[in-house]
């Protein structure tokens, strides 16, 4: 799929009439040029800054329930992956010459990349979002997809739902809350309900 074959991506939010449009030409532009290594930084690690479309962005600390769900998400992913995969929280990934940002959680192969000797690209990425963050999450999802991340998910803490990014037509699709996320990067399927409800009893 090339940028020329794409149109404009609509619907950041799957509800009709909501959300901004995301240009797939923007996302796939990185595929047409030499990409930097995923660990080649534009921003200083261990700070609260990311780079998105060449703009330095401050990422504020989380309040409840975002912060609480963040911890739960990482714990669930760690419990559902085997020794062949690692789970990281807030790990920066360079997606293009002008982008360097961190998904809330990432799942990536445990071994080093055969070519670079560094870590491998994540196969799954997760964002914890609310209504205000959906637009930014869509921009990030498009860029992660263009870089080669296989699947990107959003956990909407306000509406208690989980969504998966679809590169074509370029929008979020809500997943069945009673279903599971099954993937080769997961040792066992991950119940979607555990992502949207607290696991504490």
N, C-alpha and C positions, 0 to 999 in steps of 0.2 A: 504494500500500500504506500503510495507516494503522496506528497503534499498536493500535487496537481490533481490527484484523483479525489481529493476531499472537498467538502464544502465547509460552511461554518457550522460548528458544533453548537447546538442549542441546549437549553434545559440543564443548568447546573443542578437544580432541584427537580426530582421526577414529577412533582406536582404541576399540572398544566398552568402555563402562564407565569411561572416563577423562575427566577434565576437569570444570570447573564449568559451571553454566548461566549464560547471559547473557540478560537481559531485553530483548526487542525493544521493549517499551514505553519502556524507558530510552533506547534509542538513537533512537527516532523522536520522542521528546518534543521534541527541538530543532526538529523540522519544524513544530510547532504554535505556535511563538512567533517573535518577531523575532530574527534571528540577528545577532551582531556580525560585523564584517568579519573575514576570515580572518587579517589582519595586526594586528588590535587585540589587544594583548598583555595577558595576565594574569600572566605571569612575565617576569622580566628577561631579554632576549636575551643570548646569549653566556655564559650561566651553565649549570650542570648541573641546573637545576630544570625540572619540568613540572607542570602542573595537570591532575589527573584526578579527575572527579567532585567538584570543589571542594577536593580535597586536594592540598597542595603535596608533591611527590615528588622526592627526590634521585635523579638518574640517575648511577650510578657509571661510571667509565671502564671500557673493555672490556679483557679479557685475551684472549690467543690461545685458540681460533681465531676468536672473534667479531670482534675488531678487524681481523684479516687479511681475513676474509670481507667486512667492511664496505667496506674499500678496494676489493676486487675487484668487489663489487657496483656501486659507483658508477662504476668504470672501464668495466665492461661496459655499463651503461646509457648512459653518455656515448657509447660507441662504436656503440650501436644506435639512437640518436635522431638525427633530422635537424635542420636549422636552425629548424624551426617549434616545437621543444620544448626546454625547459631541464631539466637534472638538478640536483637539490640534495641535499646530505647534511645530515641533522639540522636540517632547516628547520621551525620552529614553524608550526603551523596551528591556528587557533582554530576548534574544531568546535562549540562551544556556549557558553552563558553561563558554564559552570563547567568548561570543558575547554580546555586550551592545551598541546599536546604536539607532538613532532617525530617523524615516521617516520624510520627509518634512511636511507631514500632516497626521493625523490619525483621524478616526471616531470610537468611542467606546461607549458602553452602559453607560448611565448616573449613574446608581446605582452601589453601591459597589459589589464586588464579594462576593457571599454568604459564600464561604469557607474562604477566606483570610481577608475579610473586606476592602480590598484595591480596587483600580480601576480595572476594567475588561480589558481584552485584546482587542485591537482594532479589528474591523471586516473589516475595509477598511484601506488601507495604500496607500499613494501617494508619488512618488519621482519626482522631477523636474530634468531632465537630459539633457546632451548634448552628443555628440559623444564620448567624453573621459570618461564620467561617466556611460555609459551603462554597462560596465563590472562589476563595483562595484554594480550598481543597481540590476543586475541579482543575484549576490552573496547574497545581502540583501533580495531580493524577495524569494529566495530559503529558507533562514533561517526563514523568517517571516511565510512562508507557513508551514514549519515544526513545528513551534511553535503553529500554529493553526489559524493564520490570514486568513480569508476567501478569500479576494480579494486584489491584489496589482496592482497598476497602475503606469505607467511612463508617464510623460508629457515631450515630446521632444521639447525643445524650438527652436532648430536649424532647425528641419525638419517639425515643425508645425504638430505634430501628437500625438495621445494618444495610448498607448499600454497597454495590460493587460497580466499579467504573467500567464502562464499555467503550473501547476506543472508537468503534463505529456503532452508533452515530455520535458518540462523544458525549455521554451523559451518564448519570448515576441510575442504577436499577436497584429497586428495593428487593431484598432477599426475604424469603419466608422465615418468619421468626421461629417456626417449629422445625426448621431444617438444620443442616450442618454444612460447614465448609470442608470439603474433601479436596486434598491436593497432595501431590507427590512430596511437597516440602513438609507435610505434616505426617507424623507417625500414626496418628488416629484422627478421625474427623472432629472438627471443632464445633460444638453446638452453638448455633447463633444466639439462642436465648441466653447463654452465659455471658455473651458480650454486651447485652443490653439490660440485664438485671444483675444486681449485686449477688455475689456468691456467698455472702455471709448470711448465717441463719441465727 
